[in-house]
C-alpha cells in the first residue's frame, strides 16, 4: 500500500517511504486550515481521495528560535 498527499503548506514535505510529514512550515493557516488531499493505492487500484484540514499555528511567545 502506498499513500500520496498534496496541498501541504510551503515548507512541509511528505515522505512516502517513511510515511512522515516533515519540515518547517513557512506560513500559518490564517483564518482557514489548509486542505490536504490524501489518497491510497495498492495492487487493487487507487482508493477515493480524502480531504483533511491541517492547521498550522505560530509558536507561543518566547519559544521561537532554532532547535
C-alpha positions in Angstrom: 0.0 0.0 0.0 1.2 3.5 -0.7 -0.1 6.9 0.1 0.0 10.3 -1.7 -0.5 13.7 0.0 -1.0 17.0 -1.7 -1.9 20.5 -0.6 0.7 20.7 2.2 1.7 24.3 3.1 5.0 25.6 1.9 7.9 24.2 3.8 6.3 20.8 4.6 7.0 17.6 2.7 5.5 14.2 2.7 8.0 11.3 2.6 6.2 8.3 1.0 9.0 5.9 2.2 8.6 6.7 5.9 5.0 8.0 5.8 6.1 11.1 7.7 5.2 14.8 7.1 8.3 16.8 8.0 9.8 20.3 7.6 9.2 23.7 8.9 6.1 25.4 7.7 6.8 28.8 6.2 3.2 30.1 6.6 0.5 29.9 9.2 -3.0 28.8 8.4 -4.6 32.2 8.9 -8.4 32.0 9.4 -8.9 28.8 7.5 -6.9 25.5 7.7 -5.0 24.1 4.7 -7.0 21.5 2.8 -4.7 18.5 2.4 -5.7 15.7 0.0 -4.8 12.1 0.9 -5.1 9.1 -1.3 -4.1 5.5 -1.0 -3.3 2.8 -3.6 -2.5 -0.9 -3.7 -2.5 -3.7 -6.2 -6.3 -3.5 -6.5 -6.1 0.2 -7.5 -6.5 3.7 -6.1 -9.0 4.5 -3.4 -11.0 7.7 -3.2 -9.2 10.8 -2.3 -10.0 12.2 1.2 -9.6 15.9 2.1 -8.5 16.7 5.6 -7.9 20.1 7.3 -4.4 20.9 8.6 -3.9 23.9 10.9 -0.5 25.5 11.3 -0.2 27.7 14.3 2.7 30.0 15.4 4.8 29.1 18.3 3.8 30.5 21.7 5.7 33.7 22.7 9.2 33.0 24.0 9.6 29.7 22.2 10.8 31.0 18.7 14.2 30.1 17.6 16.3 27.3 16.2 16.2 23.9 18.0 
